[in-house]
Amino acid sequence: MIRYALKCAEGHSFDSWFQSGDAYEALAEKGLVTCAICGGTEVTKAIMAPRVAGGDIVEVPEAPNTPLQSPPHPAEEALRAMREHVEKTSTYVGGNFAREARAQHVGDVPEKPIHGEANAKEARALIEDGVPILPLPGPIGRKSN
């Protein structure tokens, strides 16, 4: 795993973890790396200081990441409120989202508000077929059993 400091075209700074440097590059090329604050897709790696361990380890305090440590931006608050509303007023269907959304769209099952997860290929197919979906930025809050 690797953590990158990222910055969007609007100037928002944020961190994100990736499986590898190649994984980041592959996602970025497809426009799948989005700003955690505004959802913009024009995201680049910000300058970072490397963490190098060897011999005596000296603790160096991290530089503050101001946008995430300062009061939330109004856009962050709006996204948080939207996510909370969706999670409270709809049913989580997990990885079955594409199948459930399509079944509702064609009338195989009664319509009800749902949220879940779909990969880029599934989401693109739903949009191309006219199924009304909206991607939500950020992680899904779930309860574990």
N, C-alpha and C positions, 0 to 999 in steps of 0.2 A: 504494500500500500504506500501511496505517496500523497502528501498534502501540498497543494499549490495555493499560493496567494493569487487571487484573480481580480480583474478589474473590468468593468463593462464600459461601453461607449459613453454612458451617462456619468461616468466617474465614480460609481459605487465600487467599493472594495470589499471582498469577502474571501473566505477560505473554502476549499472543498477537497475531499479525498477521492483518489482514483486508484484503481487496481494497479496501474503502472503508468509510466510516461507515455507508452504507446497507446494505452487505453484512453488517456486524455486526448491525445492527438486524433484518434479515430472518432471519438465523440464530437470533438470540436469541428472536424472536417464536415460532419453531418449536421452541424448546427444544433446539437443536442446539449451543449453546455450553456446554461442560461444563468442570468444574474439572479442571485438569491433575493435581491431587493426589488428590482423592477421587472424581472422576467426577460430582459433583453437578451438577444442571441449573439450580439457582437461582444464577445468576451475574450480577453487575452490574459496571459500569465503576467503577473506583476513581478517586479524585482524582489528577490528573496535572498536572505542570508542563509548559506548552507549550514547544516548542523553536522559538524565533523567530530567524531569521537576518536580518541587515541591517547594513550599515555594517561596523564592526569586529566581528569575531566573537571572543567571549571564551569560552574553554573553561571549562565549569562541570562539576565532577565529578557523576556521577549518584548519587543516593541509593541505598544498597544495598537490594536486594530480599531481605530477610532469609530468607524461607522457601526461596528457591532457592539462596542462598549458604551457608546453614547445613547441617549434616549432614542427609541425606535423612530425611524423615518415614517412619515404618514403613510407611505406606500406599504411599508412592512406591516404597520398596524392594520391597514385595509386588507392585505393578504391574509394575515392571521385571523381576522374577524370572518373573512369569507370562508377560510378553511374550517374554522370552528362551526360555522353555520351549516356547511355542507355535511360535516361529520355528525352533527346533532340531528339533522333533518333527513338523512338518507341512510340506506343500508349498505354496509361494506360487503362487497362481493369478491374481494381479493383478485386473484389472477383470472377469474371468470368474467371480468368486466366486459371484454369484447363480445363474448357469447351472450351474456345477459342483455347488454345494450342492443345488440342486433335482434334478439328474440323479442324484446319490447317494441322495437321499431317496426318489425314486420307483423306484430300482433299475435305472436305465438303465446305470449304471457302478458298479464295485465301490466300496465305502466305503473311504475313507482320510482321515486328518486333513489338512485344508486351511486356509489362511488367505488373505485377499485383501482386495479393496475392493468395496464396494457403496454406492450412494447411498441416501438415506433412503427413497425410494419402493421400491427393490428390497428393502431390508432389511424394510420393513413388510410387503411382499407375502410374503416368505419366512416371517415370523413368523405372519401370518394363515393361511398354508397349513400350519402345523405343522412347518416345517423348523427343526430345533434349531440356532440360531446364537447367538453371543455377541459383541457389539461390544467391541473392545479400545480403550481410550483411548490417545492418543498416536500418533506417526508410526510407520509400518512401516519396519523396517530392511531394506534390500534391497541386494543386490550388483549393481553395474552391470557390463555387459560392455564 
